[in-house]
Amino acid sequence: MVDIARYFLRFTQDQSCGKCTYCRVGTKRMLEILNRICEGQARRGDLEELDQLSRLVRRQPVRPGKDGANPVLSTLRYFRGEYEAHLEGRCPAGKCKALIAYQITDACIGCNPLRSAVSG
């Protein structure tokens, strides 16, 4: 859900008319925070700042820009656990490449079944 919020915010920020500061600068800043979260570089207080910026953008008088904050606010509200997992360095959906780690364990038989059969 974090990546989905980032996807929609990227579109909103790209399509912003730029008439008001909250939409022009606010969505850009929100996108920077979401990018940082998805890249495993989140900082303490990022979720609170993201929430606060989203609420400011949503209160703006120009109607089209208000909706840009909705995906972020909704995902923060209903999927906050996924955001918190990102802060811990995990991506539950396996979508954020920077947060994916592969481990080879003793149970590993190899990625290629044919190679395992030949060497076994």
PyMOL commands that set and color helices and strands:
alter all, ss='L'
color gray80, all
select helices_A, chain A and resi 2-15+21-38+46-58+63-78+80-87+97-99+113-119
alter helices_A, ss='H'
color red, helices_A
deselect
rebuild
show_as cartoon
